[in-house]
Amino acid sequence: MLSARGLVKTFGKVVGLDGVDLDLYPGEVLAVIGDNGAGKSTLIKCLTGALIPDAGELFLEGKPAQFKRPQDAREAGIETVYQTLAVAPALDIASNLFLGREKRRPGLLGSVFRMLDQKGMRREAGQALADLGIGTLQNVAQAVETLSGGQRQAVSVARAAAFGSKVIVLDEPTAALGVNESNQVLRMIEEVRSRGLPVILISHNMPQVFEVADRIHIQRLGRCAGVVTPRSHTMPEAVAIMTGATTLDETPGRTTD
Ligand SMILES: Nc1ncnc2c1ncn2[C@@H]1O[C@H](COP(=O)(O)OP(=O)(O)OP(=O)(O)O)[C@@H](O)[C@H]1O
């Protein structure tokens, strides 16, 4: 679905990415793990138009793609939920779901008077949340500032799932959440995958990564140190590759089918 080849990104003398390849297949959850400064955020930004790589190529469904700004990636079907939650607290859930893509009323009311189709947006927002099995958000007219952290995160993920037609990218979606709220977000990720939509999940949380990921891309010092799966490698083995205590060659893992 999405491939990167030889991505390079430097910041002055600091090398953020040093020739990184990445492959995301349809309908999979690909986790990206790595220590602080390993290049996870830089990699994601290069995949989603927030940064332009110095070198390297991107392919979306096998076709060369170039994203000069985040909007280009969004228009191509890649939706990103960043670590810093991009919600507008004072607006209600439905308005947040449609932020930047508001629906207008039909006819002159919409085209000339720019009136919003609140009813239509609320109906579709309710459907989007129901589709993802989010039962804790009862009222789409509720202001987002009154929601818990997990519920806000649910709104962000629902927004990405509703508009991302090809790829969903989640940057540390459970970092600020408690156990129950994290579990809810993990279930949403599984729900998105079950619809056939692939997910890139950046996370420091190894148990969560091993619970939900199909494959795990390990970043280390700006490079990809290997790609493992929860069946081929144990959590300590993945962490050892991530920290440089061992290499993928030294720990090839169990052969899986
Ligand atoms: N805008 C920038 N200017 C200068 N250096 C940067 C910039 N962005 C990233 N870097 C550097 O690039 C390297 C990779 O950073 P990046 O943020 O991608 O790592 P990360 O794996 O996401 O880390 P973390 O888990 O701490 O968020 C680091 O050495 C970082 O200091």
The ligand as a Tripos MOL2 file, in Angstrom:
@<TRIPOS>MOLECULE
LIG
   31    33     1     0     0
SMALL
NO_CHARGES

@<TRIPOS>ATOM
      1 N1         13.5280   19.8560   13.4770 N.pl3     1 LIG1
      2 C1         14.6760   19.2670   13.8570 C.ar      1 LIG1
      3 N2         15.8160   19.9670   13.9590 N.ar      1 LIG1
      4 C2         16.9730   19.3850   14.3330 C.ar      1 LIG1
      5 N3         17.0920   18.0780   14.6310 N.ar      1 LIG1
      6 C3         15.9840   17.3370   14.5590 C.ar      1 LIG1
      7 C4         14.7110   17.8760   14.1740 C.ar      1 LIG1
      8 N4         13.7970   16.8730   14.1870 N.ar      1 LIG1
      9 C5         14.4490   15.7720   14.5700 C.ar      1 LIG1
     10 N5         15.7610   16.0390   14.7900 N.ar      1 LIG1
     11 C6         16.7950   15.0730   15.1840 C.3       1 LIG1
     12 O1         16.6650   13.9140   14.3690 O.3       1 LIG1
     13 C7         16.8520   12.7410   15.1340 C.3       1 LIG1
     14 C8         15.6150   11.8630   15.0380 C.3       1 LIG1
     15 O2         14.5570   12.5050   15.7570 O.3       1 LIG1
     16 P1         13.0680   11.9600   15.8350 P.3       1 LIG1
     17 O3         12.2490   13.0050   16.5020 O.co2     1 LIG1
     18 O4         12.6350   11.5070   14.4900 O.co2     1 LIG1
     19 O5         13.2360   10.6960   16.7780 O.3       1 LIG1
     20 P2         12.1070    9.8080   17.4890 P.3       1 LIG1
     21 O6         12.5030    8.3970   17.2640 O.co2     1 LIG1
     22 O7         10.7710   10.2140   17.0260 O.co2     1 LIG1
     23 O8         12.3260   10.1910   19.0060 O.3       1 LIG1
     24 P3         11.2960   10.2900   20.2480 P.3       1 LIG1
     25 O9         10.9000    8.8840   20.5840 O.co2     1 LIG1
     26 O10        12.1500   10.8980   21.3150 O.co2     1 LIG1
     27 O11        10.1610   11.1530   19.8210 O.co2     1 LIG1
     28 C9         17.1750   13.1910   16.5470 C.3       1 LIG1
     29 O12        18.5850   13.2000   16.6990 O.3       1 LIG1
     30 C10        16.6090   14.5870   16.6100 C.3       1 LIG1
     31 O13        17.3190   15.3740   17.5230 O.3       1 LIG1
@<TRIPOS>BOND
     1     1     2 1
     2     2     3 ar
     3     2     7 ar
     4     3     4 ar
     5     4     5 ar
     6     5     6 ar
     7     6     7 ar
     8     6    10 ar
     9     7     8 ar
    10     8     9 ar
    11     9    10 ar
    12    10    11 1
    13    11    12 1
    14    11    30 1
    15    12    13 1
    16    13    14 1
    17    13    28 1
    18    14    15 1
    19    15    16 1
    20    16    17 2
    21    16    18 1
    22    16    19 1
    23    19    20 1
    24    20    21 2
    25    20    22 1
    26    20    23 1
    27    23    24 1
    28    24    25 2
    29    24    26 1
    30    24    27 1
    31    28    29 1
    32    28    30 1
    33    30    31 1
@<TRIPOS>SUBSTRUCTURE
     1 LIG1         1 GROUP 0 **** ****
